[in-house]
């Protein structure tokens, strides 16, 4: 059954909670209200994860020609 979860303390915790929700949804055993609740909670966790990833990306820097600059997608 879907439980109301507190805000995750970390990205990893949020991913673990998302994985649990996915397993519950894929089981097909949740009633409609439970499935809707799981979907809503999953959406909130996904937003949390996306925010954490965006924050991490902004913190990454690349040393190029002696200058620190923000990491840009595609610069491998």
Helices and strands as residue ranges (DSSP letters): H 11-27, H 32-59, E 61-64, E 67-70
